[in-house]
Amino acid sequence: MEKQILAQVVDFRDLTPENKKEVMFYYKERLSSYSDLYTDIGEILLALETDSNFYICVLLINKKPVGHIQFKYFIETKNIFIDYICMSKENYSNNHTDLLITLLSSTIEKKLEINHILTEAVFHNKNKNNALFKLFQRRGFKSLNFTYIQPPTETLFPTIGNLLVKSYSRELNIDAIVKDIYFNHYASWYKGKFYYIYLIKCLYAIQKLCIKRQQ
Protein backbone atom coordinates (compact mmCIF):
# COMPACT_ATOMS: atom_id res chain seq x y z
CA MET A 1 0.00 0.00 0.00
CA GLU A 2 1.36 3.44 -0.96
CA LYS A 3 2.01 5.88 1.83
CA GLN A 4 -0.71 8.52 2.01
CA ILE A 5 0.53 12.06 1.41
CA LEU A 6 -0.89 14.75 3.68
CA ALA A 7 -0.46 18.24 2.21
CA GLN A 8 -1.52 21.39 4.03
CA VAL A 9 -0.71 25.09 4.17
CA VAL A 10 -0.12 26.53 7.64
CA ASP A 11 0.56 30.07 8.89
CA PHE A 12 4.17 30.28 10.09
CA ARG A 13 2.92 31.59 13.44
CA ASP A 14 1.08 28.31 14.02
CA LEU A 15 4.03 26.01 13.29
CA THR A 16 5.83 23.98 15.92
CA PRO A 17 9.15 25.49 17.12
CA GLU A 18 11.02 22.72 15.29
CA ASN A 19 9.27 23.44 11.99
CA LYS A 20 9.85 27.18 12.41
CA LYS A 21 13.59 26.56 12.72
CA GLU A 22 13.57 24.35 9.64
CA VAL A 23 11.73 26.98 7.57
CA MET A 24 14.10 29.74 8.64
CA PHE A 25 17.12 27.53 7.89
CA TYR A 26 16.25 26.87 4.25
CA TYR A 27 14.93 30.45 3.86
CA LYS A 28 18.21 31.92 5.11
CA GLU A 29 20.09 29.57 2.80
CA ARG A 30 18.04 30.77 -0.17
CA LEU A 31 18.33 34.48 0.72
CA SER A 32 22.10 34.19 1.03
CA SER A 33 22.27 33.45 -2.71
CA TYR A 34 20.83 36.87 -3.52
CA SER A 35 23.49 39.49 -2.85
CA ASP A 36 21.19 42.35 -3.83
CA LEU A 37 18.63 41.82 -1.04
CA TYR A 38 18.42 44.19 1.91
CA THR A 39 16.01 42.05 3.88
CA ASP A 40 17.41 39.48 6.29
CA ILE A 41 15.84 36.78 8.45
CA GLY A 42 15.83 39.02 11.53
CA GLU A 43 13.73 41.64 9.74
CA ILE A 44 11.34 38.99 8.46
CA LEU A 45 10.84 37.53 11.95
CA LEU A 46 10.29 41.03 13.34
CA ALA A 47 7.67 41.71 10.65
CA LEU A 48 5.87 38.51 11.62
CA GLU A 49 5.76 39.70 15.24
CA THR A 50 4.73 43.31 14.58
CA ASP A 51 2.64 43.23 11.40
CA SER A 52 -0.49 41.10 11.55
CA ASN A 53 -1.03 41.61 7.81
CA PHE A 54 2.32 40.09 6.86
CA TYR A 55 2.20 36.35 6.34
CA ILE A 56 4.41 33.39 5.63
CA CYS A 57 2.26 30.40 4.70
CA VAL A 58 4.16 27.13 4.78
CA LEU A 59 3.49 24.01 2.72
CA LEU A 60 3.72 20.92 4.92
CA ILE A 61 4.02 17.49 3.31
CA ASN A 62 3.36 14.87 5.97
CA LYS A 63 3.98 17.58 8.59
CA LYS A 64 7.40 18.45 7.15
CA PRO A 65 7.93 21.98 5.72
CA VAL A 66 8.98 21.92 2.07
CA GLY A 67 8.38 25.53 1.03
CA HIS A 68 6.42 28.69 1.66
CA ILE A 69 4.82 31.78 0.18
CA GLN A 70 5.36 35.18 1.75
CA PHE A 71 2.70 37.85 1.21
CA LYS A 72 1.25 41.12 2.46
CA TYR A 73 -2.45 41.87 2.86
CA PHE A 74 -3.41 45.47 2.19
CA ILE A 75 -6.46 46.16 4.35
CA GLU A 76 -7.78 49.30 2.62
CA THR A 77 -7.80 47.86 -0.90
CA LYS A 78 -8.30 44.21 0.17
CA ASN A 79 -5.47 43.16 -2.13
CA ILE A 80 -2.84 40.51 -1.48
CA PHE A 81 0.69 40.87 -2.81
CA ILE A 82 2.73 37.67 -3.04
CA ASP A 83 6.26 38.82 -2.41
CA TYR A 84 8.30 35.64 -2.33
CA ILE A 85 8.03 31.93 -3.04
CA CYS A 86 10.68 29.73 -1.47
CA MET A 87 11.12 25.98 -1.71
CA SER A 88 13.77 24.00 0.14
CA LYS A 89 16.49 22.68 -2.20
CA GLU A 90 15.70 19.00 -1.68
CA ASN A 91 11.98 19.59 -2.26
CA TYR A 92 12.10 22.08 -5.11
CA SER A 93 9.82 21.13 -7.99
CA ASN A 94 7.10 22.74 -10.08
CA ASN A 95 4.66 20.20 -8.63
CA HIS A 96 5.31 21.39 -5.07
CA THR A 97 5.17 25.05 -6.13
CA ASP A 98 1.90 24.45 -7.98
CA LEU A 99 0.47 22.65 -4.95
CA LEU A 100 1.55 25.48 -2.66
CA ILE A 101 -0.14 28.13 -4.84
CA THR A 102 -3.32 26.04 -5.08
CA LEU A 103 -3.59 25.35 -1.35
CA LEU A 104 -2.67 28.93 -0.45
CA SER A 105 -5.43 30.35 -2.66
CA SER A 106 -8.07 28.08 -1.13
CA THR A 107 -6.83 28.84 2.40
CA ILE A 108 -6.73 32.63 2.19
CA GLU A 109 -10.02 32.80 0.29
CA LYS A 110 -11.66 31.45 3.45
CA LYS A 111 -9.66 33.63 5.84
CA LEU A 112 -9.52 37.07 4.16
CA GLU A 113 -11.80 39.32 2.15
CA ILE A 114 -10.00 39.66 -1.19
CA ASN A 115 -10.37 41.85 -4.27
CA HIS A 116 -7.19 40.76 -6.03
CA ILE A 117 -4.14 38.55 -5.49
CA LEU A 118 -1.02 39.99 -7.13
CA THR A 119 2.51 38.88 -7.81
CA GLU A 120 5.49 39.88 -9.95
CA ALA A 121 7.09 37.85 -12.73
CA VAL A 122 10.32 39.71 -13.32
CA PHE A 123 13.13 37.16 -13.18
CA HIS A 124 16.20 38.04 -15.21
CA ASN A 125 16.20 34.44 -16.41
CA LYS A 126 13.64 34.17 -19.23
CA ASN A 127 13.04 30.45 -18.70
CA LYS A 128 12.29 30.95 -14.99
CA ASN A 129 10.01 33.86 -15.84
CA ASN A 130 8.03 31.79 -18.35
CA ALA A 131 7.80 28.80 -15.99
CA LEU A 132 6.51 30.97 -13.13
CA PHE A 133 4.00 32.70 -15.40
CA LYS A 134 2.63 29.34 -16.59
CA LEU A 135 2.30 28.10 -13.00
CA PHE A 136 0.27 31.13 -11.97
CA GLN A 137 -1.69 31.10 -15.22
CA ARG A 138 -2.92 27.59 -14.43
CA ARG A 139 -4.24 28.95 -11.16
CA GLY A 140 -6.28 31.75 -12.78
CA PHE A 141 -3.71 34.56 -12.80
CA LYS A 142 -3.48 36.92 -15.80
CA SER A 143 -0.87 39.46 -16.83
CA LEU A 144 -1.95 43.10 -16.53
CA ASN A 145 -1.51 44.81 -19.86
CA PHE A 146 1.18 47.37 -19.07
CA THR A 147 4.94 47.53 -18.61
CA TYR A 148 5.55 46.89 -14.92
CA ILE A 149 8.58 48.40 -13.19
CA GLN A 150 9.69 46.38 -10.18
CA PRO A 151 11.43 48.56 -7.59
CA PRO A 152 15.01 47.54 -6.79
CA THR A 153 16.03 45.97 -3.51
CA GLU A 154 19.61 46.99 -2.84
CA THR A 155 20.81 48.08 -6.28
CA LEU A 156 19.59 51.28 -7.88
CA PHE A 157 18.40 49.46 -10.96
CA PRO A 158 14.71 48.54 -11.29
CA THR A 159 13.57 45.54 -13.32
CA ILE A 160 11.02 45.44 -16.12
CA GLY A 161 8.51 42.62 -16.10
CA ASN A 162 4.90 41.57 -15.63
CA LEU A 163 2.42 42.10 -12.83
CA LEU A 164 0.10 39.11 -12.51
CA VAL A 165 -3.37 39.25 -10.98
CA LYS A 166 -6.10 36.87 -9.92
CA SER A 167 -9.27 38.91 -9.53
CA TYR A 168 -12.22 38.34 -7.23
CA SER A 169 -13.72 41.75 -8.03
CA ARG A 170 -14.70 43.38 -11.32
CA GLU A 171 -13.16 46.68 -10.26
CA LEU A 172 -9.48 46.90 -11.12
CA ASN A 173 -7.72 50.11 -10.09
CA ILE A 174 -4.22 49.64 -11.47
CA ASP A 175 -2.89 52.87 -9.98
CA ALA A 176 -4.06 51.86 -6.49
CA ILE A 177 -2.51 48.42 -6.97
CA VAL A 178 0.88 49.83 -7.96
CA LYS A 179 0.74 52.40 -5.14
CA ASP A 180 0.10 49.61 -2.62
CA ILE A 181 3.02 47.55 -3.86
CA TYR A 182 5.44 50.48 -4.05
CA PHE A 183 4.63 52.30 -0.82
CA ASN A 184 2.92 49.76 1.45
CA HIS A 185 5.29 46.95 0.57
CA TYR A 186 8.70 48.02 -0.79
CA ALA A 187 8.96 51.36 0.99
CA SER A 188 7.76 49.85 4.28
CA TRP A 189 10.82 47.57 4.44
CA TYR A 190 13.24 50.48 4.03
CA LYS A 191 11.68 53.30 6.06
CA GLY A 192 15.04 54.56 7.33
CA LYS A 193 16.66 54.67 3.88
CA PHE A 194 15.55 58.08 2.64
CA TYR A 195 17.26 57.86 -0.73
CA TYR A 196 15.37 54.61 -1.37
CA ILE A 197 12.04 56.24 -0.52
CA TYR A 198 12.91 59.07 -2.92
CA LEU A 199 13.72 56.48 -5.61
CA ILE A 200 10.36 54.77 -5.04
CA LYS A 201 8.56 58.10 -5.50
CA CYS A 202 10.41 58.73 -8.76
CA LEU A 203 9.65 55.23 -10.05
CA TYR A 204 6.00 55.62 -9.11
CA ALA A 205 5.77 58.82 -11.17
CA ILE A 206 7.36 57.03 -14.15
CA GLN A 207 5.11 54.00 -13.68
CA LYS A 208 1.99 56.20 -13.67
CA LEU A 209 3.04 57.67 -17.02
CA CYS A 210 3.62 54.18 -18.45
CA ILE A 211 0.18 53.04 -17.30
CA LYS A 212 -1.52 56.14 -18.71
CA ARG A 213 0.15 55.74 -22.11
CA GLN A 214 -0.66 52.05 -22.40
CA GLN A 215 -4.28 52.15 -21.32
C-alpha positions in Angstrom: 0.0 0.0 0.0 1.4 3.4 -1.0 2.0 5.9 1.8 -0.7 8.5 2.0 0.5 12.1 1.4 -0.9 14.7 3.7 -0.5 18.2 2.2 -1.5 21.4 4.0 -0.7 25.1 4.2 -0.1 26.5 7.6 0.6 30.1 8.9 4.2 30.3 10.1 2.9 31.6 13.4 1.1 28.3 14.0 4.0 26.0 13.3 5.8 24.0 15.9 9.2 25.5 17.1 11.0 22.7 15.3 9.3 23.4 12.0 9.9 27.2 12.4 13.6 26.6 12.7 13.6 24.4 9.6 11.7 27.0 7.6 14.1 29.7 8.6 17.1 27.5 7.9 16.2 26.9 4.2 14.9 30.4 3.9 18.2 31.9 5.1 20.1 29.6 2.8 18.0 30.8 -0.2 18.3 34.5 0.7 22.1 34.2 1.0 22.3 33.4 -2.7 20.8 36.9 -3.5 23.5 39.5 -2.8 21.2 42.4 -3.8 18.6 41.8 -1.0 18.4 44.2 1.9 16.0 42.0 3.9 17.4 39.5 6.3 15.8 36.8 8.4 15.8 39.0 11.5 13.7 41.6 9.7 11.3 39.0 8.5 10.8 37.5 12.0 10.3 41.0 13.3 7.7 41.7 10.7 5.9 38.5 11.6 5.8 39.7 15.2 4.7 43.3 14.6 2.6 43.2 11.4 -0.5 41.1 11.6 -1.0 41.6 7.8 2.3 40.1 6.9 2.2 36.3 6.3 4.4 33.4 5.6 2.3 30.4 4.7 4.2 27.1 4.8 3.5 24.0 2.7 3.7 20.9 4.9 4.0 17.5 3.3 3.4 14.9 6.0 4.0 17.6 8.6 7.4 18.5 7.2 7.9 22.0 5.7 9.0 21.9 2.1 8.4 25.5 1.0 6.4 28.7 1.7 4.8 31.8 0.2 5.4 35.2 1.7 2.7 37.8 1.2 1.3 41.1 2.5 -2.5 41.9 2.9 -3.4 45.5 2.2 -6.5 46.2 4.4 -7.8 49.3 2.6 -7.8 47.9 -0.9 -8.3 44.2 0.2 -5.5 43.2 -2.1 -2.8 40.5 -1.5 0.7 40.9 -2.8 2.7 37.7 -3.0 6.3 38.8 -2.4 8.3 35.6 -2.3 8.0 31.9 -3.0 10.7 29.7 -1.5 11.1 26.0 -1.7 13.8 24.0 0.1 16.5 22.7 -2.2 15.7 19.0 -1.7 12.0 19.6 -2.3 12.1 22.1 -5.1 9.8 21.1 -8.0 7.1 22.7 -10.1 4.7 20.2 -8.6 5.3 21.4 -5.1 5.2 25.0 -6.1 1.9 24.5 -8.0 0.5 22.6 -5.0 1.6 25.5 -2.7 -0.1 28.1 -4.8 -3.3 26.0 -5.1 -3.6 25.4 -1.3 -2.7 28.9 -0.5 -5.4 30.3 -2.7 -8.1 28.1 -1.1 -6.8 28.8 2.4 -6.7 32.6 2.2 -10.0 32.8 0.3 -11.7 31.4 3.4 -9.7 33.6 5.8 -9.5 37.1 4.2 -11.8 39.3 2.2 -10.0 39.7 -1.2 -10.4 41.9 -4.3 -7.2 40.8 -6.0 -4.1 38.5 -5.5 -1.0 40.0 -7.1 2.5 38.9 -7.8 5.5 39.9 -9.9 7.1 37.9 -12.7 10.3 39.7 -13.3 13.1 37.2 -13.2 16.2 38.0 -15.2 16.2 34.4 -16.4 13.6 34.2 -19.2 13.0 30.5 -18.7 12.3 31.0 -15.0 10.0 33.9 -15.8 8.0 31.8 -18.3 7.8 28.8 -16.0 6.5 31.0 -13.1 4.0 32.7 -15.4 2.6 29.3 -16.6 2.3 28.1 -13.0 0.3 31.1 -12.0 -1.7 31.1 -15.2 -2.9 27.6 -14.4 -4.2 29.0 -11.2 -6.3 31.7 -12.8 -3.7 34.6 -12.8 -3.5 36.9 -15.8 -0.9 39.5 -16.8 -1.9 43.1 -16.5 -1.5 44.8 -19.9 1.2 47.4 -19.1 4.9 47.5 -18.6 5.6 46.9 -14.9 8.6 48.4 -13.2 9.7 46.4 -10.2 11.4 48.6 -7.6 15.0 47.5 -6.8 16.0 46.0 -3.5 19.6 47.0 -2.8 20.8 48.1 -6.3 19.6 51.3 -7.9 18.4 49.5 -11.0 14.7 48.5 -11.3 13.6 45.5 -13.3 11.0 45.4 -16.1 8.5 42.6 -16.1 4.9 41.6 -15.6 2.4 42.1 -12.8 0.1 39.1 -12.5 -3.4 39.3 -11.0 -6.1 36.9 -9.9 -9.3 38.9 -9.5 -12.2 38.3 -7.2 -13.7 41.7 -8.0 -14.7 43.4 -11.3 -13.2 46.7 -10.3 -9.5 46.9 -11.1 -7.7 50.1 -10.1 -4.2 49.6 -11.5 -2.9 52.9 -10.0 -4.1 51.9 -6.5 -2.5 48.4 -7.0 0.9 49.8 -8.0 0.7 52.4 -5.1 0.1 49.6 -2.6 3.0 47.5 -3.9 5.4 50.5 -4.1 4.6 52.3 -0.8 2.9 49.8 1.5 5.3 47.0 0.6 8.7 48.0 -0.8 9.0 51.4 1.0 7.8 49.9 4.3 10.8 47.6 4.4 13.2 50.5 4.0 11.7 53.3 6.1 15.0 54.6 7.3 16.7 54.7 3.9 15.6 58.1 2.6 17.3 57.9 -0.7 15.4 54.6 -1.4 12.0 56.2 -0.5 12.9 59.1 -2.9 13.7 56.5 -5.6 10.4 54.8 -5.0 8.6 58.1 -5.5 10.4 58.7 -8.8 9.7 55.2 -10.0 6.0 55.6 -9.1 5.8 58.8 -11.2 7.4 57.0 -14.1 5.1 54.0 -13.7 2.0 56.2 -13.7 3.0 57.7 -17.0 3.6 54.2 -18.4 0.2 53.0 -17.3 -1.5 56.1 -18.7 0.1 55.7 -22.1 -0.7 52.0 -22.4 -4.3 52.1 -21.3 
